[in-house]
Amino acid sequence: MIEIKVPELAESITEGTVASWLKQPGDHVEKGEAIVELETDKVNIEVPADESGTLDEQLAAEGDTVQVGQVIARLSSGSGGGTAVATKTKAEAATETAPAPAETKTEEVGEAKKVERREEHVASPGKGPIATPAARKLAREKGIDLSAIQTNDPIGRINVHDVTNHESKPAPTQAPQAPKAPAAAPQPAASGKDEERIKMTRRRQTIANRLVEVQQTAAMLTTFNEIDMSAVMALRKRRQEKFVKDNDVKLGFMSFFTKAAVAALKRMPYLNAEIQGNEIVLKKYYDIGIAVSAPDGLVVPVVREADRKNFGEIEKDILHLADKARNNKLGLSDLTGGTFTITNGGVFGSLLSTPILNGPQVAILGMHSIQLRPIAIDAETMENRPMMYVALSYDHRIVDGREAVTFLKHIKDMIEDPEQLLFEA
């Protein structure tokens, strides 16, 4: 018997949630093939089989919280013909002393399969009724006692439809029982209005906790400026075709802001730092986090050594990380170790916002929508220019207003005159 355990997830992660079972009892599994997908605070992880075999049982249902090292499934070893062949061998060993005719073997294989199915779902003493993981999960969500559910399954196994049917039936009259402690139940909808309750995913809970923690522990402040995007837009228009031909990716705004942020961080190093106890740790490297909207919430994958990369390399990294985020393929190494973060609410139409710090970082740059606005060119001339509001949120414990304002002014100057970026070391 092969035990499938929750692997080591990361230094700071000790548990996860069973997101989905990729294999069901009775399925054959090849060595290295994924059996179950676990959701952690940061990423989803697929747990593979160390050896080939057949999945005998699942020891945790979808939605259950499991700990590192916990056994969550068992495989029977062997390849090819699956559990039925293994069961057949046991049956033959117990009942046969000599080879049987082909017809008898065929009957025994069928009987062995029946025995296997019965053995697979027999509940051990003290484990309660037999039920599929999905049925147990649904019953738990509905607050239904599995022992009260009737099933027509030949082996007495409770399925999802049995739970659904039980819920739709009126409760039978029973003898009075000793009072039980009231279970926590959802509050009824006010005034009978329609409501829906959705359990927060582990990742959404983590995001919520971290955002609250940052606001409670950091002296967060935000400063603003606006940038005339005319020069960058004109440059992109002139160079886009050749850039795509050379790099096989489009030239976006994010690479300009990444390069400008690195240049500004070199001038204002306290924005590329973090606080550890009573010490300030100044980072001499520039791993820039790029906030990306993923199905389960905002994630911040990191572009490594952004100061050593050109525009094409940065755009490729951002595109690759964004694709991984949208497909839940980010690894822990993609999300850890960032020194500064850029978030672009403008892609969703945000005109102005105050971004929240991505702890333990002490600063975050917020980009917003580009809008045509009348701008005074001089005392007598007004022009419509494509303008973007930018925001810098920072931890006032180690970053002063002078540094924050100066940082944002550097960003503005370099974006409005992007040729300056060519001369930045």
BELNOR-V609900 format. One record per helix or strand of 3 or more residues. SS is the DSSP state (a for helix, b for strand). FROM is the first residue (numbers start at 1). TO is the last residue. If there is no record, write none. Layout:
# BELNOR-V609900
ss={SS/SS}
from={FROM/FROM}
to={TO/TO}
This chain:
# BELNOR-V609900
ss={b/b/b/b/b/b/b/a/a/a/a/a/a/a/b/a/a/a/b/b/b/b/a/a/a/b/a/b/b/b/a/a}
from={2/15/34/44/53/65/71/82/102/133/146/160/190/202/220/230/253/269/273/279/288/297/306/311/332/340/345/363/370/382/401/418}
to={5/21/39/48/58/67/77/95/121/142/148/168/192/217/228/247/267/271/276/282/294/303/308/326/335/344/348/367/376/395/416/423}
